[in-house]
Amino acid sequence: MKKMAVEFKGTKGGLTIYCLEGVGFSELLADLEQRLRQRAAFFGEAEVRVNVGGRELTEEQKERLVTVIRENSRLKPAGIVMQPDGSAALPPARRRGDFESLQLEGLKEGRSLVIKRTLRSGQGIHFPGHVVVLGDVNPGAEIIAEGDIFVFGTIRGIAHAGARGDRKASVVALRLSPTQLRIADVISRAPDENPPLPDQAEYAYIADDRILIAAITTKAAAASVRKEGV
Amino acid sequence: MGEAIVITSGKGGVGKTTAVANLGVGLALLANKVVLVDADIGLRNLDVVMGLENRIVYDLVDVVEGRCRSKQALIRDKRYDLLYLLPAAQTRDKSAVSPEQMKKLCEELKAEFDFVLVDCPAGIEQGFRNAIAGADRALIVTTPEVSAVRDADRIIGLLEAAGLSGARLIINRIRPDMVRRGDMMDIDDILEILAIDLIGIIPDDERIIVSTNRGEPVVAADNALSGQAFRNIVRRLLGEEVPFQDIYRQSSWFGRLKKIIGLGG
């Protein structure tokens, strides 16, 4: 994929377009035009600032930048920021790596099955993909998925993610209290004494050949995505 | 046109037959014409619980196999004019009847009666499939034990798969003192797993055993707590909104005493 020249970042103060270093001005305009067109509807009529980093633009260049924005979106140009040292021109979170690859990381594609009811005792699903349940998985019920398992409810039965050996698969549930959890070839079971039902959403994944369970908070989930490359 | 209600549980021994007998008498006492159908072919005992065993001439299998008309097989209860029993065959087994035949039978009976209560055998095999075939709705009986609740869950799934949704739950044999001590599953625990509507809670009551052995359903006994619980279910079946008894308080002698002497409660 073509290396990108601009990057969009939304903050409380509005939208900022960062112009990456080392890209020629005409290339920058072309990329900006293309991206604005793709996402004009998404951006709507927000105010936008352009951070050109260490570039020193002529008045004419600034004019062309504003024109490109006006012609290709309904955004309202509110200013052009120059940062001579250049380092701050990139949004902090994305300083490492290429935008495109960052966008792909943490994304998984594949067949999914959505079950909009509770799986009761004796009911089982075996699906060669991801499984999403909007309901509970009761004791005596089991889900076997070759991909990930997401349960918007309580898992009390058996869940087996990555059933064909995908050790990066995970099991996510609003309340994770399974009889048994399996991911790929790793099995773990509930402790013999009844543990209290967790009071928050959790996910299970393999680390060091064991199944670990962690609470889902946005930060933790994001970190695991980066670390595990889920 | 009446309504056919199947009473089922999955697990055996949780009180299906007792519930059928009591609900039948309760409905008949409120001027409904009721027939109890024992679908537990080969292991019949609804007739025993009703105290009608000695009057059986024809049974359900005779009816579906055409050896008699359904009217001939129906036994009128000795105490309640509006209550009838269609007994199961004892010398045959579940395979003697097919779901289609049961469906036809239920349709026939619904034309004649306000309520057709079907006593379902334990298990999930042919006897179960026969019993639910003609039902318009289902009541599920469970006790506060993990095994009974597990089976009830399985049954709810099977009922839904058979197109019988909206089943309602009877929790039988609750012992408030044990629940309070944390030694018995709480009603909320059960409802959280089964996630269906509750229609009644029946406290564990030795009077049920006595009345069952005598063939006199407890629902007709005014002073029994369990009888009151069955009467409430009957009224809920008839569409009335009846608040649930506070079994925790009523059975707690100590709690009542505390209340009387003003220690709260």
Interface residues (C-beta under 8 A of the other chain):
Chain A: R117 T118 L119 R120 S121 G122 Q123 D136 N138 P139 G140 R156
Chain B: I124 R150 D151 D153 R154 I156 G157 L158 E160 I193 A195
